[in-house]
Amino acid sequence: MRYSKLFGKTIKQDPTDASFASHKLLHRGGFVRESTAGRYFILPLGLRVQQKIIKIIKEEMDATGAQEMLSPVLHPLELWEETNRTQTTGFELMKVKDRRKAEFALGGTAEEMFVDVVRKFQLSYKDLPFNIYQFSTKFRDELRARGGLLRVREFLMKDAYSFDVDATAFKDTYRTMWDTYLKIFKRMGLKTLVVEADNGYIGGDYCHEFVVESEVGESKFFTTGDGQEHIHEDVLPKKHLDKKKLVQNNGIEVGNIFQLGYYYSEKMKGATFFDRDGSEKPYYMGCYGIGIGRSMAAAVEAHHDSRGVIWPEAIAPYRVHLVGLDLINQEVKTKAEAVYRKLKERNMEVLYDDREDATAGEKFADADLIGIPYRTVISKRTGSNVEVKKRNSQDSRTVTFDEFVSILNG
């Protein structure tokens, strides 16, 4: 991609209400723009990051045998009434009516929808267990949107729902999702702690949050002295632990897994399967969520410096930021264009700063702000070689093009 043609350039000004690094850097770097409070345009650079996150999640979910599908955005309000969640969600439901006066909720979570589609099939114990998931837009009429992508009113989420025969079988599903989430976040470059939490409006008896430690995070939790157990502040009163022996932390919740049990299947008529003896039994359920935008913001909070973002390679928008200096010199320009072409021929993801009217300082500052893992410079000084610098390093070195490709393939 040529930077001169990229939609969404860097700017120097922070949003007026920004206090968090991720809010400032994602805005200044040209990754996002706010539409109205709590609702964001994800610009081309930001979308590439989100697509990398989605790819990682999809690969790990599919590896467990989970199956991707998609539910409607508008949820018939009567489904929420079946479970008596129209007033107990913990957030204000957003509602709309169509021309027939039918009333719908804009989905903030999708337990009822997934139970509804499953009960339309006559399944037996032979079909269980299964786990179905989606990537879909969620709507929550938050009282106060804040922190850029960390607290929003509209966001992309991966939500999954598992259906088992009973609590014993479910334990294996829950453990699989626990381990899968740790793999997902590790691949994203996020170190997560698993925090025992409260199910709240979701229902069920137990759940766990996957939290990235951060001073700006809204999740408050306590860690035992040996560092082995992490407990959300909402659960602490039930544990009867001595606060004096615990360490208090803050973090960003990027994912969660919930035991739902029979909370939905017993409330929604017909949410049953045929057991071995021919009897109908309710499904034993779990649900599992990951916030895509919040994961992106958490990655920036965890990986940045005073100059800009330092993207983990797995979710960086591009691998190479090719910087052409002295491009009014035809010889240099020809060399830079050739390197750009060769990188693309090798399927290397490259953002090429081809601007002729920007100074070296401006180009380097933009490269640091955007945070692509490898900065590669072509100039009069580099001659037939290229100068390579990793974003998370202070040192650069001059190598041949083939040596640079070897580094990328390394």
Buried (B, 14 or more C-beta within 10 A) or exposed (E): BEBEEBEBEBEEEEBEEBEBBBBBBBBBBBBBBBEEEBEBEBBEBBBBBBBBBBEBBBEBBEEBEBEBEEBEBBBBBBBBBBBEBBEEBEBEBBBEEEEEEEBBBBBBBBBBBBBBBBBEEEBEBEBBBBBBBBBBEBBBBBEEBBBBBBBBBBBBBBBBBBBBBBEEBBEEBBEBBBEBBBBBBBBBBBEBBBBBBBBEEBBBEBBBBBBBBBEBBEBBBBBBEEEEBBBBBBBBEEEEBEEEEBEEBBBBBBBBBBBBBBBBBEBBEEBBBBBEEEEEBBBBBBBBBBBBBBBBBBBBBBBBEEBBBBBBBBBBBBBBBBBBBBBEBEEBBEBBBEBBEBBEEEEBBBBBBBBEEBEEEEBBBBBBBBBBBBBBBBBEEBEEBBBBBBBEEEEEBBBEBEEBBEBBEE
